[in-house]
Amino acid sequence: MDLPERDGDGYLRDMNDWTPEIGRAMAERDEIDLDDLKWEQIMKAREYFEENSTVPPIRKFAKYIGQDQKAIFKMWMTGPMKPISKYGGLPKPTGCV
């Protein structure tokens, strides 16, 4: 699959290019395995973004989805909001993630 243009960090240059297929293809290209729980978090982040026009900080996001922040970190093995927002076609999170 041809991916839309991405920036140097792998985020879509245009959020409107995102589709679930593109999100999954981006993760595959980055060798990230998206299981159902990770995908659910990506979709919840998109929902949060639609409601608030911003990518939530991890603390707020964990509360929003009712999951333990440490468990989310362990699952992604990195600052989770970066891959969640990247594969969700959302803007790069600001601040410390």
N, C-alpha and C positions, 0 to 999 in steps of 0.2 A: 504494500500500500504506500502511495506517495503521501508523505506528511506535509501539512502546511508549513510555512516558514516559521522557524523558531529562533529565539535569541540565543546568545552564547551560553546561557544556563539551561537551555532546553525548553523554555516556556514559549507558548504560542505568541507570536507577535500580534495576532488579532483573535481576541476571545471568541468572536463570532464563527471562527473556523472549527470550533470544538464540536465533536459528536462523541458518543460513547465509543464508537469504533476507533476514532482517532486517538482518544485517551488511552485505550488498550494498546493500540499500535505503538504509541509513544513509549509506554512502559516496556513493551516487548523489545523495542529497539534499545532501550536503556538497560535491558536484562533485569527488569523488576517483575517479580511474579505477583500479579494482582489476584488474591483470593477473594471470595465473596465478602468477607469482613472489610478488607481494604477498599473494595469497590463501594461498599455501603458507606464507608467514611467519606470517600470522594463525593458521592452523591449528596451526602448530608452537608458537606462543605459548600457545594453548589447551592443547595437550598438556603443555607445561612447567608451566602453571598447575595442571593436574590432578595432576601428579606432585609439585609443590612448594608448592601453595597460595599462590603469590605470582607477581607479574609480574616477570620477570627484568630486571635492568639491561641496557642494550644490550651491554656487553662480554660478559657471561655468555650473553646470547641469541645473539650472533654466533658464539660458540664452540659453543653448543648446536646451531645449525643448520649449522655449518661454512662460514660465509660471512664475507667481509671486512666489518668494521664500517664502514669508510668507504664501501664500495659500498652498504651498507644505507642509510646517511645520504643518499647521493646519490640513491638510488632514491626515497626518500620526501620528499626536499628539506625535511626538518624533523627534529626529534627523533623517530626512528622508533617508539619504544615507545608514544608517545601514540596515533597513528592505529592502530597494530597492536592495541593493547589495546582501543581504542574500538570498532573494527569487529569485533573478536573477542568483544565482549560481556564483557570482563574489567574488573576494577576499574582505576581511574586509577592509573598507576604512581607510586610515591613517589620522592622524591629527584630528583636531576638526571637528566633524560632528554633 
